[in-house]
Amino acid sequence: MSQNGKPKVATTSLAGCFGCHMSLLDIDDRILKLVELVDFDKSPVDDIKEFTGRCAVGLIEGGCCNEENVRVLRDFRAHCDILIAVGDCATMGGIPALRNNIPLQECYDEAYRNGPTVYNPSGRIPDDPELPLLLNRVYPIQEVVKIDYFLPGCPPPADTLWAALTALLGNQPVQLPYGLLKYD
C-alpha cells in the first residue's frame, strides 16, 4: 500500500517490444480510473526506477534473455504479491525466443562479425562488464519464478488487462470471458 492507502502496481518490460505496455495505455480514459485505484511504483509508466515498497501486483512483459532480465524478474517476485505474465513473450518466449534454435555463438557471429551490415574489422564481440550476459536461450518467465496469472496475446487487448487488474484490485476472482482471450 502507498501512503495514501492505495495498492501499488509495478510494471516492467524484459525481452519484448513494449507492446504490452502500449496495450495498458490503450485502456484510454479508464487510465484516469486506474490512477484513482492504484499508485504505480517501479514502472516506465511513471519512470520510477527502484521499488519504493511492497506492491500488490506486478505486470511483466517479455521473456528472459539475459542475466539482467533474470535479476529484474526475481526482484519483482520478491516485491510483488501477485505476478502477471503479460503477453506471448512473457508466457512463451515470443519472437525473441526464435533465437533458441540457433547456437548462441552463431548469433554473436551474425550480429557482430558476419552480418550483412556489420563493419567490425577487429572481429571483436562486445564484452563490456556493463553489458548483461546473454542466457543460453530465451526463457518464458514462469521457468524462472512463480507466476500467478497469465494473459496471452501479442499484446493482450486493453480490455483484458483492465478486467484482470480491476478484478484483482477488487479482491475478485479473475474470470476472463472467451471474448477477452480469443484470437480467431
C-alpha positions in Angstrom: 0.0 0.0 0.0 1.1 3.5 -0.7 1.0 6.3 1.9 -2.5 7.3 0.7 -3.8 3.7 1.2 -4.0 2.7 -2.5 -2.4 -0.6 -3.6 0.8 -0.3 -5.7 1.2 -1.7 -9.2 4.7 -2.2 -10.7 5.4 -3.0 -14.4 8.5 -3.9 -16.4 9.5 -5.0 -19.9 12.1 -7.7 -20.3 12.9 -9.2 -23.7 10.0 -7.9 -25.7 8.8 -5.0 -27.7 6.9 -2.8 -25.2 3.6 -3.6 -27.0 2.0 -4.9 -23.8 2.7 -1.5 -22.0 1.1 0.2 -25.0 -1.9 -2.1 -24.6 -2.1 -0.9 -21.0 -2.2 2.7 -22.2 -4.9 1.7 -24.6 -7.4 1.5 -21.8 -7.9 5.1 -22.8 -9.9 7.2 -20.4 -10.0 4.3 -17.9 -6.4 5.2 -17.2 -7.8 8.0 -15.1 -9.9 5.5 -13.2 -6.9 3.3 -12.7 -4.8 6.0 -11.2 -7.7 6.6 -8.7 -7.4 2.9 -7.8 -3.6 2.4 -7.6 -0.3 4.1 -7.4 2.3 3.0 -9.9 5.6 2.0 -8.3 8.6 0.8 -10.2 7.4 1.3 -13.8 8.1 3.0 -17.1 4.6 4.5 -16.7 5.9 6.9 -14.0 9.7 6.4 -14.6 10.3 5.1 -11.0 13.5 3.0 -11.3 13.5 1.1 -8.0 10.8 -0.3 -5.8 9.6 2.1 -3.0 7.8 -0.7 -1.1 5.6 -3.7 -1.4 3.4 -3.9 -4.5 0.1 -5.7 -4.8 0.5 -6.5 -8.5 3.5 -6.8 -10.8 2.9 -6.8 -14.6 5.7 -8.5 -16.5 6.1 -8.3 -20.3 8.8 -10.1 -22.2 10.8 -13.2 -21.6 14.2 -13.7 -20.0 17.1 -13.5 -22.5 20.0 -12.2 -20.3 21.1 -12.1 -16.7 19.7 -8.6 -16.1 16.2 -9.9 -17.1 16.6 -12.7 -14.5 17.7 -10.2 -11.8 14.7 -7.8 -12.6 12.2 -10.7 -12.6 13.5 -12.1 -9.3 13.3 -8.6 -7.8 9.6 -8.3 -9.0 8.8 -11.7 -7.4 10.4 -10.5 -4.1 8.4 -7.2 -4.1 5.0 -8.2 -5.6 2.2 -10.2 -4.0 0.8 -11.2 -7.4 2.9 -11.5 -10.6 1.1 -11.5 -14.0 2.8 -12.7 -17.2 1.5 -10.3 -19.8 1.7 -11.3 -23.5 3.2 -14.1 -25.5 6.9 -13.1 -24.9 6.4 -13.5 -21.2 4.3 -16.7 -21.4 6.1 -18.5 -24.2 9.2 -16.5 -25.2 7.6 -14.9 -28.2 9.6 -13.5 -31.1 12.8 -13.2 -29.0 12.7 -17.0 -28.5 13.2 -17.5 -32.2 16.9 -17.5 -31.4 16.5 -20.6 -29.2 17.1 -22.8 -32.3 20.4 -21.2 -33.2 23.6 -21.8 -31.2 24.5 -18.7 -29.2 27.9 -18.4 -30.8 26.2 -18.3 -34.2 24.0 -15.4 -33.0 27.1 -13.5 -31.9 28.8 -14.1 -35.1 25.9 -12.9 -37.2 25.3 -9.8 -35.0 29.0 -8.7 -34.6 31.1 -10.4 -37.3 29.4 -11.8 -40.4 26.1 -10.0 -40.7 25.4 -8.2 -44.0 25.5 -4.7 -42.4 28.3 -5.4 -39.9 31.5 -3.4 -40.1 33.8 -4.7 -37.4 37.4 -5.0 -38.7 38.7 -6.3 -35.3 36.1 -9.1 -35.3 35.7 -8.4 -31.5 32.4 -9.3 -29.8 31.4 -6.6 -27.2 32.3 -7.7 -23.7 32.0 -4.6 -21.6 31.1 -5.5 -17.9 28.1 -3.2 -18.2 26.5 -5.4 -20.8 24.4 -8.2 -19.3 25.5 -11.7 -20.4 23.1 -13.5 -22.7 21.5 -16.7 -21.5 21.8 -19.9 -23.5 18.2 -19.4 -24.6 15.2 -17.1 -24.1 13.0 -18.4 -21.2 9.3 -17.8 -20.5 9.2 -16.1 -17.2 7.4 -18.9 -15.4 10.6 -21.0 -15.9 12.4 -18.5 -13.7 9.9 -17.5 -11.0 6.4 -18.4 -9.9 3.8 -16.6 -11.9 0.2 -16.2 -10.6 -1.7 -15.3 -13.7 -1.1 -15.4 -17.5 -2.6 -13.0 -20.0 -1.9 -14.3 -23.5 -1.8 -12.2 -26.7 0.6 -10.1 -28.7 -0.3 -7.9 -27.0 -3.3 -8.8 -24.8 -6.2 -6.4 -25.6 -6.5 -3.4 -23.3 -9.9 -4.7 -22.1 -8.2 -8.0 -20.9 -5.6 -6.0 -18.9 -8.4 -3.8 -17.5 -10.6 -6.7 -16.5 -7.7 -8.7 -14.8 -6.4 -5.7 -12.9 -9.7 -4.4 -11.7 -10.7 -7.9 -10.6 -7.5 -8.4 -8.6 -7.6 -4.9 -7.1 -11.2 -5.5 -6.1 -10.3 -8.8 -4.5 -12.5 -10.7 -7.0 -11.5 -13.8 -9.0 -10.1 -13.2 -12.4 -12.7 -14.5 -14.8 -12.0 -13.5 -18.3 -14.7 -14.4 -20.8 -13.8 -16.0 -24.1 -14.2 -12.7 -25.9 -11.2 -11.3 -24.0 -9.0 -14.3 -24.7 -9.9 -15.4 -28.2 -7.7 -14.8 -31.2 -9.8 -16.2 -34.1 
